[in-house]
Amino acid sequence: MSRTRGIGFARFVLAASALPFFAIGAAFLLAPHALAERVGLALSGATADNDVRAVYGGLQLACGLLLALAARANEALVRVGLAAQLLLYAGLASARVVSFALAGAPNALGFALHAGEIAALVFGAIAWRRLAGDAGAFEAPTGVSIERAAPNNLPELLPLVDAFQREEGYAAGDDALRSAVLELLGVAQRGSMLVARENGRALGYAALCFGHSIEFRGRDAFVDELYVAPDARGRGLGRALLRALEADARASGVRQLHLEVEPGNEAQRLYLAEGFTATGRELLTKKLG
């Protein structure tokens, strides 16, 4: 299974992109006349200083704060922040080109600002491309491996599966449960299971079950079960298993991924952050055997 640094690079780009906004915003707040002269702004009127501080300084600081907060947010908001970064710097760079065309070549500071805007735009585009390429990728906690399970992994998986059933209040410990797990491990057309290990110990698992949908134009799948042992929780292992399962689903030609979650289940926050959305439909079930 692969690891990704795309999200780390995106955070770096957002943080770096926030610095010019903070610097220019602070300069406009502290020394509006000096900076206005350097960039060619003419200040006049009794309220000119305050207007520049509010409009230029406040706006620059707000943009910097937006990017800085996005750099520290969850991955869904990192993507939103990166989209905002691209729009901001594309707007600034485009407006400066128009200014050059209408007013002529700027001074050295203007050229430096324009070069910085172009560089930020280029790095933002690279970060966006990396994130797009990382769809379904994951980064497991240090020392943890995530691998596709095989039938010979049944002895280490079954206690975890049994623990999950008991924790959720389902029937557990029966032969039918063992057979269901073994069939998923042994028949590739049914789906797959992933197991997370650390120092030879199985810490958790994720199960993917295939289906076929006319609506979704082909193979779809359910995240049937996702479980992490209680003493291994809080380390990002559930997120890593979910992303590894998504990568497995993509590689298997799955076009749509579903999951079922109980109302109020704390795992719902993870699923929403990973791009799952409520459909507004109700899941109805009828037992046939």
C-alpha contacts under 8 A as a table, 3 or more apart, distances in Angstrom:
res1	aa1	res2	aa2	distance
1	M	146	I	6.73
1	M	147	E	6.82
1	M	244	A	7.26
2	S	137	A	6.61
2	S	138	F	6.85
2	S	139	E	7.49
3	R	137	A	6.55
3	R	138	F	5.49
3	R	139	E	4.76
3	R	140	A	7.29
4	T	7	I	7.37
4	T	134	D	6.70
4	T	137	A	6.25
4	T	138	F	5.97
4	T	139	E	5.89
5	R	8	G	5.20
5	R	9	F	6.33
6	G	9	F	5.18
6	G	10	A	6.23
6	G	127	A	6.81
6	G	130	R	5.30
6	G	131	L	5.41
6	G	134	D	6.65
7	I	10	A	4.99
7	I	11	R	6.24
7	I	75	E	7.15
7	I	78	V	7.84
7	I	131	L	6.46
8	G	11	R	5.14
8	G	12	F	6.29
9	F	12	F	5.02
9	F	13	V	6.21
9	F	127	A	6.32
10	A	13	V	5.11
10	A	14	L	6.22
10	A	71	A	7.61
10	A	78	V	7.25
10	A	82	L	7.15
10	A	124	G	7.54
10	A	127	A	5.08
10	A	128	W	7.31
10	A	131	L	7.66
11	R	14	L	5.14
11	R	15	A	6.16
11	R	70	A	7.78
11	R	71	A	4.55
11	R	72	R	7.16
11	R	78	V	6.92
12	F	15	A	5.17
12	F	16	A	6.05
12	F	71	A	7.22
13	V	16	A	5.13
13	V	17	S	5.90
13	V	120	A	7.72
13	V	123	F	6.70
13	V	124	G	6.41
13	V	127	A	7.23
14	L	17	S	5.04
14	L	18	A	6.22
14	L	67	L	5.51
14	L	68	A	6.44
14	L	70	A	7.18
14	L	71	A	5.44
14	L	81	G	7.32
14	L	82	L	6.60
14	L	85	Q	7.10
14	L	124	G	7.89
15	A	18	A	5.22
15	A	19	L	6.82
15	A	67	L	6.56
15	A	68	A	5.31
15	A	71	A	5.84
16	A	19	L	5.49
16	A	20	P	7.83
17	S	20	P	6.42
17	S	21	F	7.49
17	S	64	G	7.57
17	S	67	L	7.14
17	S	85	Q	7.42
17	S	120	A	6.31
18	A	21	F	5.43
18	A	22	F	6.37
18	A	63	C	7.25
18	A	64	G	4.23
18	A	65	L	6.94
18	A	66	L	7.92
18	A	67	L	5.44
18	A	68	A	5.78
19	L	22	F	5.11
19	L	23	A	6.10
19	L	64	G	6.62
20	P	23	A	5.01
20	P	24	I	5.99
20	P	64	G	7.59
21	F	24	I	5.34
21	F	25	G	5.78
21	F	60	Q	4.91
21	F	61	L	5.84
21	F	63	C	6.46
21	F	64	G	4.84
22	F	25	G	5.09
22	F	26	A	5.96
22	F	60	Q	6.48
22	F	61	L	5.16
22	F	64	G	5.42
22	F	65	L	7.78
23	A	26	A	5.28
23	A	27	A	6.18
24	I	27	A	5.01
24	I	28	F	6.18
24	I	57	G	7.06
24	I	60	Q	6.69
24	I	61	L	7.98
25	G	28	F	5.24
25	G	29	L	6.29
25	G	56	Y	6.62
25	G	57	G	3.95
25	G	58	G	6.40
25	G	59	L	7.28
25	G	60	Q	4.68
25	G	61	L	5.02
26	A	29	L	5.05
26	A	30	L	6.07
26	A	57	G	6.30
26	A	61	L	7.28
27	A	30	L	5.21
27	A	31	A	5.54
27	A	32	P	6.70
27	A	35	L	6.79
27	A	57	G	7.35
28	F	31	A	5.51
28	F	32	P	4.40
28	F	35	L	6.47
28	F	36	A	7.87
28	F	52	V	6.85
28	F	53	R	5.57
28	F	56	Y	6.53
28	F	57	G	4.83
29	L	32	P	6.07
29	L	52	V	7.83
29	L	53	R	4.79
29	L	54	A	7.83
29	L	57	G	5.30
29	L	58	G	7.81
31	A	34	A	5.58
31	A	35	L	6.38
32	P	35	L	5.40
32	P	36	A	5.86
32	P	49	D	6.25
32	P	52	V	6.58
32	P	53	R	6.65
33	H	36	A	5.07
33	H	37	E	6.21
33	H	43	L	7.27
33	H	49	D	7.30
34	A	37	E	5.40
34	A	38	R	6.52
35	L	38	R	5.04
35	L	39	V	6.34
36	A	39	V	5.33
36	A	40	G	5.86
36	A	41	L	4.66
36	A	42	A	6.76
36	A	43	L	7.41
37	E	40	G	5.06
37	E	41	L	5.81
37	E	42	A	7.07
38	R	41	L	7.76
38	R	109	L	7.10
39	V	107	N	7.66
39	V	109	L	6.91
39	V	110	G	6.52
43	L	48	A	5.68
43	L	49	D	7.34
44	S	47	T	7.96
44	S	48	A	5.67
45	G	48	A	5.33
46	A	49	D	7.63
47	T	50	N	5.37
47	T	51	D	6.07
48	A	51	D	5.04
48	A	52	V	6.14
49	D	52	V	5.26
49	D	53	R	6.17
50	N	53	R	5.02
50	N	54	A	6.06
51	D	54	A	5.18
51	D	55	V	5.86
51	D	56	Y	7.94
52	V	55	V	5.25
52	V	56	Y	5.29
52	V	57	G	6.65
53	R	56	Y	5.72
53	R	57	G	4.66
53	R	58	G	6.38
54	A	57	G	5.63
54	A	58	G	4.90
54	A	59	L	7.24
55	V	58	G	5.65
55	V	59	L	5.74
56	Y	59	L	5.34
56	Y	60	Q	5.99
57	G	60	Q	5.29
57	G	61	L	6.17
58	G	61	L	5.21
58	G	62	A	6.05
59	L	62	A	5.07
59	L	63	C	6.25
60	Q	63	C	5.23
60	Q	64	G	6.24
61	L	64	G	5.00
61	L	65	L	6.06
62	A	65	L	5.08
62	A	66	L	6.16
63	C	66	L	5.09
63	C	67	L	6.41
64	G	67	L	5.32
64	G	68	A	6.10
65	L	68	A	5.02
65	L	69	L	6.02
66	L	69	L	5.38
66	L	70	A	6.24
66	L	81	G	7.41
67	L	70	A	5.07
67	L	71	A	6.22
67	L	81	G	5.96
67	L	82	L	7.85
67	L	84	A	7.88
67	L	85	Q	6.95
68	A	71	A	5.15
68	A	72	R	6.80
69	L	72	R	5.35
69	L	73	A	6.26
70	A	73	A	5.03
70	A	74	N	7.90
70	A	77	L	5.92
70	A	78	V	5.16
70	A	80	V	7.61
70	A	81	G	5.07
70	A	82	L	7.87
71	A	78	V	5.92
71	A	81	G	7.34
72	R	78	V	7.70
73	A	76	A	7.99
73	A	77	L	5.84
73	A	78	V	6.13
74	N	77	L	5.53
74	N	78	V	6.24
74	N	273	A	7.47
75	E	78	V	4.82
75	E	79	R	6.43
75	E	273	A	7.34
76	A	79	R	5.39
76	A	80	V	6.64
76	A	273	A	5.93
76	A	274	E	7.11
76	A	275	G	7.63
77	L	80	V	4.82
77	L	81	G	5.97
78	V	81	G	4.98
78	V	82	L	6.03
79	R	82	L	5.03
79	R	83	A	6.23
79	R	128	W	7.77
80	V	83	A	5.13
80	V	84	A	6.32
81	G	84	A	4.97
81	G	85	Q	6.10
82	L	85	Q	4.87
82	L	86	L	6.26
82	L	124	G	6.74
82	L	127	A	7.97
82	L	128	W	7.03
83	A	86	L	5.20
83	A	87	L	6.31
83	A	128	W	7.96
84	A	87	L	5.08
84	A	88	L	6.02
85	Q	88	L	5.17
85	Q	89	Y	6.11
85	Q	121	L	7.81
85	Q	124	G	6.94
86	L	89	Y	5.43
86	L	90	A	5.79
86	L	121	L	5.94
86	L	124	G	6.02
86	L	125	A	7.13
87	L	90	A	5.13
87	L	91	G	5.98
88	L	91	G	5.21
88	L	92	L	6.21
89	Y	92	L	4.97
89	Y	93	A	5.94
89	Y	117	E	5.74
89	Y	118	I	7.47
89	Y	120	A	6.87
89	Y	121	L	5.73
90	A	93	A	5.22
90	A	94	S	5.98
90	A	117	E	7.80
90	A	118	I	7.98
90	A	121	L	6.44
91	G	94	S	5.20
91	G	95	A	6.01
92	L	95	A	5.20
92	L	96	R	6.16
92	L	117	E	7.02
93	A	96	R	5.18
93	A	97	V	6.34
93	A	114	H	6.26
93	A	117	E	5.83
93	A	118	I	6.46
94	S	97	V	5.15
94	S	98	V	6.39
95	A	98	V	5.12
95	A	99	S	6.18
96	R	99	S	4.85
96	R	100	F	6.16
96	R	114	H	6.94
97	V	100	F	5.04
97	V	101	A	6.32
98	V	101	A	5.08
98	V	102	L	6.25
99	S	102	L	5.17
99	S	103	A	5.68
99	S	104	G	7.32
100	F	103	A	5.39
100	F	104	G	4.78
100	F	105	A	5.42
100	F	106	P	6.82
101	A	104	G	5.78
101	A	105	A	7.91
106	P	109	L	7.69
106	P	110	G	5.31
106	P	111	F	6.41
107	N	110	G	5.29
107	N	111	F	6.47
108	A	111	F	5.16
108	A	112	A	6.19
109	L	112	A	5.00
109	L	113	L	6.15
110	G	113	L	5.15
110	G	114	H	6.16
111	F	114	H	5.08
111	F	115	A	6.14
112	A	115	A	5.11
112	A	116	G	6.19
113	L	116	G	5.06
113	L	117	E	6.19
114	H	117	E	5.06
114	H	118	I	6.24
115	A	118	I	5.17
115	A	119	A	6.17
116	G	119	A	5.06
116	G	120	A	6.11
117	E	120	A	5.13
117	E	121	L	6.11
118	I	121	L	5.04
118	I	122	V	6.19
119	A	122	V	5.10
119	A	123	F	6.19
120	A	123	F	5.21
120	A	124	G	5.94
121	L	124	G	5.03
121	L	125	A	6.17
122	V	125	A	5.15
122	V	126	I	6.29
123	F	126	I	4.98
123	F	127	A	6.13
124	G	127	A	5.08
124	G	128	W	6.14
125	A	128	W	5.03
125	A	129	R	6.16
126	I	129	R	5.10
126	I	130	R	6.21
127	A	130	R	5.09
127	A	131	L	6.24
128	W	131	L	5.16
128	W	132	A	6.20
129	R	132	A	5.05
129	R	133	G	6.17
130	R	133	G	5.02
130	R	134	D	6.11
131	L	134	D	4.92
131	L	135	A	6.62
132	A	135	A	5.59
134	D	137	A	5.05
134	D	138	F	7.96
135	A	247	A	7.86
136	G	243	R	5.32
136	G	244	A	6.80
136	G	246	E	5.33
136	G	247	A	4.64
136	G	250	R	7.72
137	A	243	R	5.91
137	A	244	A	6.53
137	A	246	E	7.95
137	A	247	A	6.21
138	F	239	R	7.95
138	F	240	A	5.46
138	F	243	R	5.37
138	F	244	A	6.16
139	E	240	A	6.00
140	A	144	V	6.13
140	A	145	S	6.98
140	A	146	I	7.48
140	A	236	G	7.41
140	A	237	L	6.47
140	A	240	A	5.25
140	A	241	L	7.94
141	P	144	V	5.59
141	P	235	R	6.76
141	P	236	G	6.72
141	P	237	L	6.59
141	P	240	A	7.89
143	G	198	E	6.08
143	G	199	N	7.65
144	V	196	A	6.58
144	V	197	R	5.56
144	V	198	E	4.77
144	V	199	N	7.86
145	S	196	A	5.62
145	S	197	R	5.38
145	S	198	E	6.60
146	I	194	L	6.56
146	I	195	V	5.64
146	I	196	A	4.41
146	I	197	R	6.51
146	I	241	L	7.27
146	I	244	A	7.61
147	E	194	L	5.49
147	E	195	V	5.62
147	E	196	A	6.66
148	R	192	S	7.16
148	R	193	M	5.90
148	R	194	L	4.39
148	R	195	V	6.33
149	A	153	N	5.99
149	A	185	L	6.63
149	A	192	S	7.46
149	A	193	M	5.48
149	A	194	L	5.27
149	A	195	V	5.93
150	A	153	N	5.44
150	A	154	L	7.47
150	A	185	L	5.34
150	A	186	G	6.73
150	A	193	M	7.99
151	P	154	L	5.58
151	P	182	L	6.16
151	P	185	L	5.19
151	P	186	G	5.68
152	N	155	P	7.28
153	N	156	E	5.72
153	N	157	L	6.20
154	L	157	L	5.02
154	L	158	L	5.70
154	L	181	V	7.66
154	L	182	L	6.81
155	P	158	L	5.64
155	P	159	P	7.37
156	E	159	P	6.41
156	E	160	L	7.41
156	E	202	A	6.45
157	L	160	L	5.37
157	L	161	V	6.22
157	L	195	V	7.57
157	L	202	A	7.27
157	L	205	Y	7.46
158	L	161	V	4.99
158	L	162	D	5.98
158	L	178	R	7.03
158	L	181	V	7.70
159	P	162	D	5.03
159	P	163	A	6.06
160	L	163	A	4.99
160	L	164	F	6.21
160	L	204	G	6.77
160	L	205	Y	7.59
160	L	227	Y	7.55
160	L	229	A	7.29
161	V	164	F	5.12
161	V	165	Q	6.35
161	V	227	Y	7.82
162	D	165	Q	5.18
162	D	166	R	6.31
162	D	172	A	5.50
162	D	173	G	6.15
163	A	166	R	5.20
163	A	167	E	6.03
163	A	172	A	7.97
164	F	167	E	5.06
164	F	168	E	6.18
164	F	227	Y	6.39
165	Q	168	E	5.27
165	Q	169	G	6.10
165	Q	170	Y	4.81
165	Q	171	A	6.27
165	Q	172	A	5.65
166	R	169	G	4.98
166	R	170	Y	5.68
166	R	171	A	6.83
166	R	172	A	6.15
167	E	170	Y	7.65
171	A	174	D	7.71
172	A	177	L	6.99
173	G	177	L	6.93
173	G	178	R	7.92
174	D	177	L	5.53
174	D	178	R	6.84
175	D	178	R	5.10
175	D	179	S	6.21
176	A	179	S	5.03
176	A	180	A	6.11
177	L	180	A	5.15
177	L	181	V	6.35
178	R	181	V	5.31
178	R	182	L	6.14
179	S	182	L	5.05
179	S	183	E	6.03
180	A	183	E	5.25
180	A	184	L	6.39
181	V	184	L	5.23
181	V	185	L	6.28
182	L	185	L	5.03
182	L	186	G	6.03
183	E	186	G	5.11
183	E	187	V	5.76
183	E	190	R	7.68
184	L	187	V	5.65
184	L	188	A	7.20
184	L	190	R	5.70
184	L	191	G	6.03
184	L	192	S	6.06
184	L	193	M	7.23
184	L	209	C	7.84
185	L	188	A	7.30
185	L	191	G	7.86
185	L	192	S	6.19
185	L	193	M	6.52
187	V	190	R	5.63
187	V	191	G	7.33
188	A	191	G	5.58
188	A	192	S	6.65
189	Q	210	F	7.30
190	R	209	C	5.87
190	R	210	F	5.68
191	G	207	A	7.65
191	G	208	L	5.28
191	G	209	C	4.43
191	G	210	F	5.20
192	S	207	A	5.99
192	S	208	L	5.23
192	S	209	C	6.73
193	M	205	Y	6.89
193	M	206	A	5.61
193	M	207	A	4.41
193	M	208	L	6.16
194	L	205	Y	5.40
194	L	206	A	5.22
194	L	207	A	6.53
194	L	241	L	7.41
194	L	244	A	7.93
194	L	245	L	7.13
195	V	202	A	6.64
195	V	203	L	7.58
195	V	204	G	5.91
195	V	205	Y	4.40
195	V	206	A	6.73
196	A	202	A	5.73
196	A	203	L	5.55
196	A	204	G	5.27
196	A	205	Y	6.01
196	A	241	L	7.42
197	R	200	G	5.84
197	R	201	R	5.20
197	R	202	A	4.40
197	R	203	L	5.51
197	R	204	G	7.43
198	E	201	R	5.30
198	E	202	A	6.70
198	E	203	L	6.99
202	A	205	Y	7.99
203	L	228	V	5.94
203	L	229	A	5.54
203	L	232	A	6.54
204	G	226	L	7.70
204	G	227	Y	5.34
204	G	228	V	4.14
204	G	229	A	5.84
205	Y	225	E	7.86
205	Y	226	L	5.98
205	Y	227	Y	5.53
205	Y	228	V	6.66
205	Y	241	L	7.08
206	A	223	V	7.44
206	A	224	D	7.65
206	A	225	E	5.59
206	A	226	L	4.39
206	A	227	Y	6.44
206	A	241	L	6.23
206	A	242	L	7.09
206	A	245	L	6.87
207	A	223	V	6.02
207	A	224	D	5.37
207	A	225	E	5.13
207	A	226	L	6.51
207	A	245	L	7.66
208	L	221	A	6.58
208	L	222	F	5.79
208	L	223	V	4.91
208	L	224	D	5.62
208	L	225	E	7.47
208	L	245	L	6.96
208	L	249	A	7.63
209	C	221	A	5.39
209	C	222	F	5.30
209	C	223	V	6.68
209	C	224	D	6.23
210	F	219	R	6.92
210	F	220	D	6.01
210	F	221	A	4.27
210	F	222	F	6.59
210	F	254	V	7.96
211	G	219	R	5.78
211	G	220	D	5.12
211	G	221	A	5.32
211	G	222	F	7.77
212	H	218	G	5.50
212	H	219	R	4.36
212	H	220	D	5.37
212	H	221	A	7.72
213	S	216	F	5.27
213	S	217	R	5.91
213	S	218	G	5.32
213	S	219	R	6.10
213	S	220	D	6.23
214	I	217	R	4.87
214	I	218	G	6.25
215	E	218	G	7.97
216	F	219	R	7.54
216	F	220	D	7.19
216	F	255	R	6.68
216	F	256	Q	6.61
217	R	255	R	7.63
218	G	254	V	7.55
218	G	255	R	6.67
219	R	253	G	6.66
219	R	254	V	4.99
219	R	255	R	5.90
219	R	256	Q	7.36
220	D	254	V	5.00
220	D	255	R	5.49
220	D	256	Q	4.78
220	D	257	L	5.92
220	D	258	H	7.80
221	A	249	A	7.54
221	A	254	V	6.50
221	A	256	Q	6.53
221	A	257	L	5.13
221	A	258	H	6.20
222	F	257	L	5.80
222	F	258	H	4.67
222	F	259	L	5.35
223	V	226	L	7.27
223	V	245	L	7.93
223	V	257	L	7.14
223	V	258	H	6.16
223	V	259	L	5.03
223	V	260	E	7.80
224	D	259	L	6.70
224	D	260	E	7.80
226	L	238	G	7.26
226	L	241	L	7.64
226	L	242	L	7.48
227	Y	238	G	7.18
228	V	232	A	6.48
228	V	233	R	6.27
228	V	237	L	7.21
228	V	238	G	6.43
229	A	232	A	5.42
229	A	233	R	6.61
230	P	233	R	5.50
232	A	235	R	6.83
232	A	237	L	7.68
233	R	236	G	7.29
233	R	237	L	6.90
233	R	238	G	7.66
234	G	237	L	7.48
236	G	239	R	5.35
236	G	240	A	6.30
237	L	240	A	5.00
237	L	241	L	6.11
238	G	241	L	5.15
238	G	242	L	6.15
239	R	242	L	5.10
239	R	243	R	6.20
239	R	270	L	7.05
240	A	243	R	5.20
240	A	244	A	6.04
241	L	244	A	5.05
241	L	245	L	6.05
242	L	245	L	5.09
242	L	246	E	6.24
243	R	246	E	4.93
243	R	247	A	6.21
244	A	247	A	5.07
244	A	248	D	6.22
245	L	248	D	4.94
245	L	249	A	6.12
246	E	249	A	4.93
246	E	250	R	6.20
246	E	257	L	7.88
247	A	250	R	5.15
247	A	251	A	6.22
248	D	251	A	5.14
248	D	252	S	6.26
249	A	252	S	5.05
249	A	253	G	6.47
249	A	254	V	5.26
249	A	257	L	7.86
250	R	253	G	5.24
250	R	254	V	5.38
250	R	255	R	7.39
251	A	254	V	7.52
254	V	257	L	7.10
258	H	276	F	7.88
261	V	265	N	6.77
261	V	267	A	7.85
261	V	268	Q	6.72
262	E	265	N	5.44
264	G	268	Q	7.46
265	N	268	Q	5.75
266	E	269	R	6.14
266	E	270	L	7.86
267	A	270	L	5.28
267	A	271	Y	6.53
268	Q	271	Y	5.05
268	Q	272	L	6.16
269	R	272	L	5.24
269	R	273	A	6.11
270	L	273	A	5.13
270	L	274	E	6.18
271	Y	274	E	5.10
271	Y	275	G	6.58
271	Y	276	F	5.46
271	Y	277	T	7.98
272	L	275	G	5.31
272	L	276	F	4.97
272	L	277	T	6.11
273	A	276	F	7.34
278	A	281	R	7.91
